Amino acid sequence: MSFASNQSHHRKELFRVIFAVSIIIVGITHFLRTEQYARIVPPVFPPLTSVYVSGVFEILGGIGLMIPFVSATAAWGLIALFIGVFPANIYMTIHNIQIEGIPHNQLLYLARLPFQAVLIAWAYWYTLDDKP
């Protein structure tokens, strides 16, 4: 492995840990601040169940991302999760729902929507084989 590719690999692994830990922390907050997350669940879904299920899958996805033999599967699971929770982000934005800990600013809510694509791309990065 060349120096440049070794550096690239180390950078990717650092971002994997940052991503995984961040996802785990967000998953844990689903259980600590359930009512805040439940407020943005569109009414067609059961709010508490949706919050708990998404929290569990975020925690499992973050843990799985750090286990080499399941990391690609975990990344695909996170991609599905990010797509699955997107309606809550849209609902929050359309209805301008204030969430404790997030500045109440409609422009910020709008800016969050394309960030979901960044998370999907970040997870997708871990589905790719690094071998030349």
Backbone as numpy.savetxt, mean C-alpha at the origin, in Angstrom:
# Nx Ny Nz CAx CAy CAz Cx Cy Cz
28.73 -10.40 -10.47 27.88 -9.22 -10.47 28.78 -7.99 -10.47
28.54 -7.07 -11.39 29.37 -5.87 -11.47 29.05 -4.94 -10.31
29.93 -3.98 -10.10 29.76 -3.01 -9.02 28.44 -2.24 -9.19
28.16 -1.79 -10.42 26.94 -1.01 -10.68 25.69 -1.86 -10.42
25.71 -3.11 -10.87 24.52 -3.94 -10.67 24.39 -4.33 -9.20
25.51 -4.48 -8.51 25.49 -4.77 -7.08 24.89 -3.58 -6.31
25.29 -2.38 -6.69 24.74 -1.17 -6.06 23.25 -1.07 -6.32
22.84 -1.35 -7.54 21.43 -1.31 -7.91 20.64 -2.33 -7.10
21.21 -3.51 -6.92 20.55 -4.55 -6.14 20.39 -4.11 -4.68
21.44 -3.53 -4.11 21.37 -3.07 -2.72 20.34 -1.95 -2.56
20.27 -1.07 -3.53 19.28 0.02 -3.50 17.86 -0.56 -3.55
17.66 -1.53 -4.44 16.34 -2.15 -4.56 15.95 -2.84 -3.25
16.92 -3.50 -2.61 16.63 -4.18 -1.35 16.34 -3.18 -0.23
17.04 -2.06 -0.21 16.75 -1.01 0.77 15.32 -0.50 0.59
14.94 -0.24 -0.66 13.58 0.22 -0.94 12.55 -0.85 -0.62
12.92 -2.11 -0.75 12.01 -3.21 -0.39 11.70 -3.13 1.12
12.73 -2.95 1.92 12.54 -2.89 3.37 11.71 -1.65 3.74
12.03 -0.52 3.15 11.27 0.71 3.43 9.80 0.51 3.06
9.56 -0.05 1.89 8.20 -0.28 1.41 7.47 -1.26 2.34
8.11 -2.38 2.63 7.49 -3.41 3.46 7.15 -2.89 4.85
8.09 -2.22 5.49 7.86 -1.69 6.83 6.74 -0.63 6.80
6.75 0.21 5.78 5.70 1.23 5.65 4.33 0.59 5.51
4.24 -0.44 4.68 2.97 -1.13 4.45 2.51 -1.81 5.74
3.43 -2.42 6.47 3.08 -3.07 7.74 2.56 -2.04 8.73
3.22 -0.90 8.82 2.78 0.16 9.74 1.38 0.65 9.37
1.15 0.89 8.09 -0.19 1.33 7.65 -1.21 0.25 7.98
-0.86 -1.02 7.76 -1.77 -2.11 8.10 -2.12 -2.12 9.58
-1.13 -1.91 10.42 -1.37 -1.87 11.87 -2.31 -0.72 12.23
-2.16 0.42 11.56 -3.03 1.57 11.89 -4.49 1.28 11.56
-4.76 0.31 10.69 -6.15 -0.07 10.41 -6.83 -0.61 11.68
-6.04 -1.16 12.59 -6.58 -1.70 13.83 -6.53 -0.68 14.97
-5.68 0.30 14.85 -5.57 1.33 15.89 -6.51 2.51 15.64
-6.84 2.76 14.37 -7.68 3.90 13.99 -8.79 3.45 13.03
-9.40 2.35 13.39 -10.40 1.72 12.53 -11.48 2.69 12.09
-11.98 3.49 13.02 -13.09 4.41 12.70 -12.69 5.44 11.66
-11.44 5.85 11.64 -10.97 6.82 10.63 -11.00 6.19 9.24
-10.51 4.96 9.12 -10.52 4.27 7.84 -11.94 3.94 7.41
-12.78 3.55 8.37 -14.16 3.16 8.04 -14.93 4.34 7.42
-14.58 5.55 7.75 -15.27 6.73 7.22 -15.13 6.86 5.72
-14.06 6.31 5.15 -13.84 6.50 3.71 -14.24 5.28 2.88
-14.74 4.25 3.55 -15.20 3.07 2.81 -16.53 3.41 2.14
-16.61 3.24 0.83 -17.89 3.52 0.15 -19.02 2.69 0.76
-20.22 3.26 0.83 -21.34 2.59 1.51 -21.73 1.22 0.96
-21.34 0.89 -0.25 -21.69 -0.44 -0.80 -20.86 -1.56 -0.17
-19.81 -1.21 0.58 -18.96 -2.20 1.24 -19.18 -2.14 2.75
-19.01 -3.27 3.45 -19.13 -3.24 4.92 -17.90 -2.53 5.50
-18.09 -1.40 6.18 -16.94 -0.57 6.59 -15.93 -1.27 7.51
-16.37 -1.85 8.61 -15.40 -2.44 9.54 -14.72 -3.66 8.94
-15.48 -4.51 8.30 -14.88 -5.69 7.66 -13.86 -5.26 6.62
-14.20 -4.26 5.82 -13.28 -3.77 4.78 -11.98 -3.26 5.39
-12.10 -2.53 6.49 -10.91 -1.97 7.13 -10.05 -3.08 7.72
-10.68 -4.02 8.40 -9.91 -5.11 9.01 -9.25 -6.01 7.96
-10.00 -6.36 6.92 -9.45 -7.23 5.87 -8.29 -6.54 5.15
-8.47 -5.26 4.80 -7.37 -4.57 4.12 -6.17 -4.42 5.05
-6.40 -4.21 6.34 -5.29 -4.12 7.30 -4.52 -5.42 7.39
-5.24 -6.54 7.47 -4.59 -7.85 7.54 -3.75 -8.09 6.28
-4.35 -7.79 5.11 -3.61 -8.04 3.87 -2.43 -7.08 3.69
-2.51 -5.88 4.23 -1.34 -4.99 4.18 -0.22 -5.55 5.05
-0.56 -5.99 6.25 0.46 -6.56 7.13 1.08 -7.81 6.51
0.22 -8.72 6.01 0.74 -9.94 5.38 1.56 -9.62 4.13
1.10 -8.66 3.34 1.84 -8.28 2.14 3.21 -7.71 2.47
3.27 -6.87 3.50 4.55 -6.29 3.92 5.51 -7.35 4.43
4.98 -8.28 5.24 5.82 -9.37 5.74 6.28 -10.25 4.57
5.34 -10.59 3.70 5.67 -11.45 2.56 6.69 -10.84 1.63
6.65 -9.54 1.50 7.60 -8.85 0.63 9.05 -9.06 1.10
9.20 -9.30 2.39 10.56 -9.47 2.94 11.01 -10.93 2.97
10.15 -11.85 2.55 10.51 -13.27 2.53 10.78 -13.65 1.08
12.04 -13.91 0.73 12.42 -14.08 -0.67 11.55 -15.03 -1.49
11.21 -16.22 -0.97 10.50 -17.18 -1.82 9.02 -16.85 -2.00
8.49 -15.87 -1.27 7.09 -15.45 -1.49 6.97 -13.99 -1.87
8.10 -13.30 -2.00 8.05 -11.85 -2.20 7.33 -11.44 -3.49
7.52 -12.18 -4.57 6.83 -11.82 -5.82 5.33 -12.02 -5.68
4.92 -13.09 -5.04 3.50 -13.34 -4.80 2.93 -12.25 -3.89
3.67 -11.89 -2.86 3.23 -10.82 -1.96 3.09 -9.50 -2.71
4.02 -9.23 -3.62 3.95 -8.00 -4.40 2.70 -7.99 -5.28
2.38 -9.13 -5.91 1.14 -9.21 -6.70 -0.08 -9.02 -5.81
-0.03 -9.57 -4.61 -1.13 -9.37 -3.65 -1.29 -7.91 -3.27
-0.17 -7.22 -3.07 -0.24 -5.79 -2.75 -0.79 -4.99 -3.92
-0.42 -5.37 -5.13 -0.97 -4.69 -6.31 -2.49 -4.84 -6.31
-2.97 -6.06 -6.09 -4.43 -6.29 -6.03 -5.06 -5.47 -4.91
-4.40 -5.42 -3.77 -4.91 -4.64 -2.64 -4.99 -3.16 -2.98
-3.94 -2.62 -3.59 -3.94 -1.19 -3.94 -5.05 -0.86 -4.93
-5.31 -1.78 -5.83 -6.43 -1.59 -6.76 -7.75 -1.70 -6.00
-7.83 -2.66 -5.09 -9.06 -2.89 -4.34 -9.45 -1.76 -3.41
-8.48 -1.07 -2.84 -8.82 0.02 -1.91 -8.96 1.36 -2.63
-8.68 1.39 -3.91 -8.76 2.65 -4.65 -10.14 3.30 -4.57
-11.24 2.53 -4.60 -12.55 3.18 -4.45 -12.69 4.00 -3.15
-12.02 3.57 -2.09 -12.07 4.34 -0.85 -11.36 5.69 -1.02
-10.26 5.69 -1.75 -9.56 6.96 -2.01 -10.42 7.89 -2.86
-11.10 7.31 -3.85 -12.00 8.11 -4.69 -13.15 8.65 -3.86
-13.75 7.79 -3.04 -14.88 8.18 -2.19 -14.47 9.32 -1.24
-13.30 9.17 -0.64 -12.78 10.21 0.26 -12.63 11.54 -0.48
-12.12 11.47 -1.69 -11.89 12.68 -2.47 -13.20 13.33 -2.92
-14.10 12.52 -3.47 -15.37 13.06 -3.97 -16.19 13.69 -2.84
-16.19 13.05 -1.69 -17.00 13.52 -0.56 -16.22 14.40 0.41
-14.96 14.68 0.08 -14.12 15.58 0.88 -14.15 15.21 2.37
-13.91 13.92 2.64 -14.00 13.40 4.00 -12.70 13.67 4.74
-12.84 14.32 5.85 -11.66 14.64 6.67 -11.27 13.42 7.50
-9.98 13.13 7.47 -9.42 12.02 8.24 -8.39 12.60 9.19
-8.52 12.22 10.45 -7.58 12.68 11.46 -6.16 12.26 11.08
-5.23 13.19 11.13 -3.84 12.90 10.81 -3.47 13.21 9.37
-4.47 13.49 8.53 -4.21 13.87 7.14 -4.76 15.29 6.97
-3.94 16.23 6.52 -4.44 17.59 6.35 -5.70 17.61 5.48
-6.70 18.33 5.94 -7.97 18.40 5.21 -7.83 19.43 4.10
-7.48 18.93 2.92 -7.25 19.79 1.78 -7.64 19.02 0.53
-8.64 19.52 -0.18 -9.15 18.81 -1.35 -8.06 18.58 -2.40
-7.16 19.54 -2.57 -6.07 19.35 -3.54 -5.16 18.19 -3.12
-4.92 18.07 -1.83 -4.12 16.95 -1.33 -4.83 15.63 -1.60
-6.14 15.60 -1.39 -6.91 14.39 -1.66 -6.82 14.02 -3.14
-6.91 15.01 -4.00 -6.78 14.77 -5.45 -5.38 14.27 -5.80
-4.37 14.83 -5.15 -2.99 14.43 -5.42 -2.72 13.00 -4.95
-3.47 12.54 -3.96 -3.29 11.17 -3.47 -3.72 10.13 -4.49
-4.67 10.48 -5.34 -5.21 9.49 -6.28 -4.13 8.91 -7.21
-3.34 9.74 -7.89 -2.31 9.15 -8.76 -1.18 8.48 -7.97
-1.06 8.79 -6.69 -0.03 8.15 -5.88 -0.26 6.64 -5.79
-1.52 6.22 -5.95 -1.84 4.80 -5.94 -1.08 4.08 -7.06
-0.94 4.75 -8.20 -0.19 4.17 -9.33 1.29 4.02 -8.96
1.82 4.94 -8.19 3.21 4.85 -7.73 3.38 3.62 -6.84
2.42 3.41 -5.93 2.49 2.24 -5.05 2.39 0.94 -5.86
1.52 0.93 -6.86 1.38 -0.25 -7.71 2.68 -0.50 -8.47
3.29 0.53 -9.01 4.55 0.39 -9.75 5.66 -0.09 -8.81
5.68 0.45 -7.59 6.69 0.06 -6.61 6.55 -1.43 -6.28
5.32 -1.88 -6.05 5.10 -3.30 -5.78 5.47 -4.14 -7.01
5.12 -3.67 -8.19 5.42 -4.41 -9.42 6.92 -4.64 -9.58
7.72 -3.69 -9.16 9.18 -3.79 -9.23 9.66 -5.09 -8.58
8.96 -5.52 -7.53 9.36 -6.72 -6.80 8.79 -7.99 -7.39
8.08 -7.89 -8.50 7.62 -9.09 -9.21 8.63 -9.45 -10.31
9.55 -8.55 -10.60 10.50 -8.73 -11.70 11.73 -9.49 -11.22
12.22 -10.36 -12.06 13.41 -11.14 -11.77 14.63 -10.25 -11.98
15.54 -10.23 -11.02 16.74 -9.39 -11.12 17.86 -10.04 -11.91
17.72 -11.28 -12.24 18.82 -11.97 -12.92 18.98 -11.49 -14.34
20.25 -11.30 -14.78 20.50 -10.83 -16.16 20.14 -11.84 -17.20
